[in-house]
Amino acid sequence: MARFQMNDHDRYRIEAARRELATAKELDMGDDEAMARTIGRLEVALAQLLEMLDEEER
């Protein structure tokens, strides 16, 4: 994997993804609405991380 320079925005996105993952680990699996919200947030976080990596490949 190629290494690249991260800027402040990249670091923010990584930290936000870590926060969402930590929140998901503490989630009550019996709460369907919370599960749906968390899955949506995780999808967004993952998409942003992948976008960040794709920007570096160009």
C-alpha distances in whole Angstrom, upper triangle without the diagonal:
4,6,10,13,15,18,21,21,17,18,21,19,17,21,22,20,21,24,25,23,25,28,27,28,31,32,36,35,38,38,37,37,35,32,32,32,29,27,27,26,23,23,23,20,18,18,18,15,13,15,14,10,12,14,11,11,14
4,7,10,12,16,19,19,16,17,20,19,17,21,22,21,22,25,26,24,27,30,29,30,33,34,38,37,41,40,39,39,36,34,34,33,30,29,29,27,24,24,23,21,19,19,18,15,14,15,13,10,12,12,9,9,12
4,7,9,13,16,17,13,14,18,17,15,18,21,19,20,23,24,23,25,28,28,29,32,33,37,37,40,40,39,38,36,34,34,32,30,29,29,26,24,24,23,20,19,19,18,14,14,15,12,10,13,13,9,10,13
4,6,10,13,14,11,12,16,15,14,17,19,19,20,23,24,23,25,28,28,29,32,33,37,37,41,39,39,38,35,34,33,32,29,28,28,25,24,23,22,19,18,18,16,13,14,14,10,9,11,10,7,9,12
4,7,10,11,9,10,14,14,13,16,18,18,19,22,23,23,25,28,28,29,32,33,37,38,41,40,39,38,35,34,34,32,29,29,28,25,24,24,22,20,19,19,16,14,15,15,11,11,13,12,9,12,14
4,7,8,6,7,10,10,10,12,15,15,16,18,20,21,22,24,25,27,29,30,34,35,38,36,36,34,32,31,31,28,26,26,25,22,21,21,19,16,17,17,14,12,14,13,9,10,13,11,10,13,15
4,5,5,6,9,10,11,13,14,16,17,19,20,21,23,25,26,28,30,31,35,35,38,37,36,34,32,31,31,28,26,27,25,22,22,22,19,17,18,18,14,13,15,14,10,12,15,12,11,15,16
4,5,5,6,9,10,11,12,14,15,16,18,20,21,23,24,26,28,29,33,34,37,35,35,32,30,30,29,27,25,25,24,21,21,21,19,16,18,18,14,14,16,15,12,15,17,15,15,18,19
4,5,5,6,9,10,10,12,14,15,17,18,20,21,23,25,26,27,31,32,34,32,32,30,27,27,27,24,22,23,21,18,18,18,15,13,15,15,11,11,14,12,10,13,15,13,13,17,18
4,5,5,6,9,10,11,12,14,15,17,19,20,21,23,25,26,30,30,33,32,31,29,27,26,26,23,21,21,20,17,16,17,14,12,13,13,9,8,11,10,7,10,12,11,11,15,16
4,5,5,6,9,10,11,12,14,15,17,18,20,21,23,25,28,29,33,31,31,29,26,26,26,23,21,22,21,17,17,18,16,12,14,15,12,10,13,13,10,12,15,14,14,18,19
4,5,5,6,9,10,11,12,14,15,16,18,20,22,23,26,28,31,29,28,27,24,24,24,21,19,20,19,15,15,16,14,11,13,14,11,11,14,14,11,14,17,16,16,20,21
4,5,5,6,9,10,11,12,14,15,16,19,20,21,25,26,29,27,26,24,22,21,21,18,16,17,16,12,12,13,10,7,10,10,7,7,11,11,9,12,14,14,15,18,19
4,5,5,6,9,10,11,12,14,15,17,19,20,24,25,28,26,26,25,22,21,21,19,16,17,16,13,12,13,12,8,9,11,9,7,11,12,10,11,15,15,15,18,20
4,5,5,6,9,10,11,12,14,15,17,19,22,24,27,25,26,24,21,21,21,19,16,17,17,13,13,15,13,10,12,14,12,11,14,15,13,15,18,18,18,21,23
4,5,5,6,9,10,11,12,14,16,17,20,22,24,23,23,21,18,18,18,15,13,14,14,10,10,12,10,7,10,12,10,10,14,14,13,16,18,18,19,22,24
4,5,5,6,9,10,11,12,15,15,19,20,23,21,21,20,17,16,16,14,11,12,12,9,7,10,9,5,7,10,9,8,11,13,12,14,17,18,18,21,23
4,5,5,6,9,10,11,13,14,18,19,23,21,22,21,18,17,18,16,13,14,15,11,10,13,12,9,10,14,12,11,14,16,15,16,19,20,21,23,25
4,5,5,6,9,10,11,13,16,18,21,19,20,19,15,15,17,14,11,13,14,10,10,13,13,10,12,15,14,13,17,18,17,19,22,23,23,26,28
4,5,5,6,9,10,11,14,15,18,17,17,16,12,12,13,11,8,9,10,7,6,10,10,8,10,13,13,13,16,17,17,19,21,22,23,25,28
4,5,5,6,9,10,14,14,18,17,17,17,14,12,14,12,9,10,12,9,7,11,12,9,10,14,14,13,16,18,18,19,21,23,24,25,28
4,5,5,7,9,13,14,18,17,18,18,14,13,16,14,11,13,14,12,10,14,15,12,14,17,17,16,19,21,21,22,25,26,26,28,31
4,5,5,6,10,12,15,14,15,14,10,11,13,11,8,11,13,10,10,14,14,12,15,18,17,17,20,22,22,23,26,27,28,30,32
4,5,5,9,9,13,12,13,13,9,8,11,10,6,8,11,9,8,12,13,12,13,16,17,17,19,22,22,23,25,27,28,30,32
4,6,9,10,13,13,15,15,12,11,14,13,10,11,14,13,11,15,17,15,16,19,20,19,21,24,24,25,27,29,30,31,34
4,7,9,12,12,14,15,11,11,14,13,11,13,16,14,14,17,19,17,19,22,22,22,24,27,27,28,30,32,33,34,37
4,6,9,8,10,11,7,7,11,11,8,11,13,13,13,16,17,17,18,21,22,22,24,26,27,28,30,32,33,35,37
4,5,6,9,10,8,8,11,12,11,13,16,16,16,18,20,20,21,24,25,25,27,30,30,31,33,35,37,38,40
4,6,7,10,8,7,10,12,11,12,15,16,15,17,20,20,21,23,25,25,27,29,30,31,33,35,36,37,40
4,6,9,9,8,11,13,13,14,17,18,18,20,22,23,24,26,28,28,30,32,33,34,36,38,39,40,43
4,6,5,6,9,10,11,12,14,15,16,18,20,21,22,24,26,27,28,30,32,33,34,36,38,39,41
4,6,5,6,9,10,10,12,14,15,16,19,20,21,22,24,26,27,28,30,32,33,35,37,38,39
4,5,5,6,9,10,11,12,14,15,17,18,20,21,23,25,26,27,29,31,32,33,35,37,38
4,5,5,6,8,10,10,12,14,15,16,18,20,21,22,24,26,27,29,30,32,33,35,37
4,5,5,6,9,10,10,12,14,15,16,18,20,21,22,24,26,27,28,30,32,33,35
4,5,5,6,9,10,11,13,14,15,17,19,20,21,23,24,26,27,29,31,32,33
4,6,5,6,9,10,11,12,14,15,17,19,20,21,23,25,26,27,29,31,32
4,5,5,6,8,10,10,12,14,15,16,18,20,21,23,24,26,27,29,31
4,5,5,6,9,10,10,12,14,15,16,18,20,21,22,24,26,27,29
4,5,5,6,9,10,11,12,14,15,16,18,20,21,23,25,26,27
4,5,5,6,9,10,11,12,14,15,17,19,20,21,23,25,26
4,5,5,6,8,10,11,12,14,15,17,18,20,22,23,25
4,5,5,6,9,10,11,12,14,15,16,18,20,21,23
4,5,5,6,9,10,10,12,14,15,16,19,20,21
4,5,5,6,9,10,11,13,14,15,17,19,21
4,5,5,6,8,10,11,12,14,16,17,19
4,5,5,6,9,10,10,12,14,15,17
4,5,5,6,9,10,10,13,15,16
4,5,5,6,9,10,11,13,15
4,5,5,6,9,10,11,13
4,5,5,6,9,10,11
4,5,5,7,9,11
4,5,5,7,9
4,5,5,7
4,6,6
4,6
4
